[in-house]
Amino acid sequence: MLFRVIIIFLLICSTCACKYDAIKPNTTALPIENNIIIDGVITYNSHIKKIIDYNCKACHSAYPINQTPYLETYEDVRIEAMYGILKHRVVDEYPSVMPPNKSLSNYEKQLILVWINQDCIE
């Protein structure tokens, strides 16, 4: 009888332990500011480049800080987006928020997420 209780307890514990994904939080649904709905095609040159240049490029370029990954060109940003690093660090803010000391607006995060989901159109 004690053996059955231990087995049931272990099954319950293992089921509860697998309930949450501690490695990759799933925060793809973001509230959109000012009831703005992002509709249509999001492109790097029209939408994403401005966000990257203003918020990321100061640190993630060859000069002056030289912090990898480099986000200087469309190809650099596309590679980081395709590997999931851009979403992970900017949208999910995991393991820490990027850019440091402030987060992008929810609208900017939503633009990046839609752009990634639309296969990173240049």
Buried (B, 14 or more C-beta within 10 A) or exposed (E): EEEEEEEEEEEEEEEEEEEEEEEEEEEEEBEEEEEEEEEEEBBBEEBBBEBBEEBBBEBBBEEEEEEEBBBBEBEBBBBBBEEEEBBBBBBBBBEEBBBEEEBBEBBBBBBBBBBBEEEBBE
